[in-house]
Amino acid sequence: MKRLLVVFMSSGAIAMALMSGVGNATSDKAAPTFTRDVAPIVFNNCVVCHRPGEVAPMSLLGYKEVRPWAKAIREAVLNRRMPPWGADPHYGDFSNNRRLSQKDIDTIAAWVEGGAKEGDPKDLPRLPKFVEGWNIGTPDIVFTIPEVVDIPADGVMPYKDFAIPTNFTEDKYIQAAELRIGNRSVVHHAVVNVQEPGRGPRAEGRAVTAQEDLFRWQEHRLVGYAPGGGPLLMPPGLAKVVKKGSVLMFNMHYTPNGTPAKDRTSLGLVFAKAPVEKRLITAIVGTHNFEIPPGDANHEIKASYVFKEDIHIESVHPHMHARGKDFLYTLVYPDGTSKVLAWVPRYDFNWQMSYVFKEPVAAPKGSRLECVAHHDNSAKNKYNPDPTQLVRYGPQTWDEMMSGYIEYTIDSQNLLQETARLRATASSK
């Protein structure tokens, strides 16, 4: 089965641009130049975010824009603070790996140390083409929340929920989905769930206590946004499903930042153009039942789930808040052997990434996925809102979460066969 591709882009790092192994070899005789050596890296990987109207704080569309940041870029890549990538390279093989190759680090460092020269304009590659306002291409349909939301300068804002009918007259298979946030400075997160006909609104997360219920709670999630996140893209054969007559439930979480603000967020969808074999499903292995003591620098929280059928795990996505420290995914097979799927030793709330496996990980029926997280509630954590407080589960940034998201497919599912069977049944009536 073809691989899932999920693109999670930066929301403002200098070196998001520097995340691939693309770049020309440097010469022993000539110092690297921007046009010949650095621009290919920037253009192929950076300007998707570092261009006007996008999430990054500066544009890097040309030498004049890049040159003032040369030393900062060099320092960031040498220290491997950038590009942002939380997963330890010793565990898991990920298709969206952002770790910079040593070759690219050396190229960038040599370019800066050589004076950050521009080079021959004839060597400059063409800029990539983008669809204005969207990273998934032109959507087949766009849904926008029905009102402009006013966010006060301070205080606590409750979640804002919007129900938008799709008016779909047939089931739709979604190949790509993207939330375009109207004002990223005040959006903590946004989630769109699918409410199918005949079903009431889904229970809020804090009302879910049993692990079985928690695992299934996200089953109808279509797409979400959090800092550092980006659109969902899937290859032919794999899709999310929105049944006819469904309603899209927008859940918006705003965080006042000291200045009055406004937001109006939109969702763009691209429909699958090829037959779909399997549905991509979202789930959580986590818990709402924990207390993090004041001052505890390494509080451990565990959660696990035993799969009831044969599945393949496509990606993992750890989610915590400001006190989140590290996150470990381990798959324990029915015979007792185990495998570390992903280890994020330095979790960063500002870079909430999914880690997409190059090859889906088989989890036979009876396998147990174990998630272990640590939280730092001490004064040494510079992001800690208040180290004197006992911290429990909650939706606000100063509360905490322990959520091990996964995306998976069910081995026994074959939508092509199901569709053929339904059509044959209908034609025989």
Secondary structure, DSSP 4 states (H G I P E B T S, - for coil): -PPPEE----SS-GGGGG-SS--PPPPSSS---IIIIIHHHHHHHTTTTSSTTSSSSS--SSHHHHGGGHHHHHHHHHTT--S---S-TTS--BTT--PPPHHHHHHHHHHHHTT-----GGGPPPPPP-BTTBSSSS-SEEEE-SSPEEE-SSS-PPPEEEEEE---SS-EEEEEEEEE-S-TTTEEEEEEEEE-TT--PPPPGGG--SHHHHHHHTTTEEEEE-TT---EE--TTEEEEE-TT-EEEEEEEE---SS-EEE--EEEEEE--S---EE-EEEEEE-S--EE-TT-SSEEEEEEEE-SS-EEEEEEEEE--TTEEEEEEEEE-TTS-EEEEEEESS--TT----EEEEEEEEE-TT-EEEEEEEE--STT-TT-S-TTS-EEB-SSTTSB--EEEEEEEETT--HHHHHHHHHHHHHH-
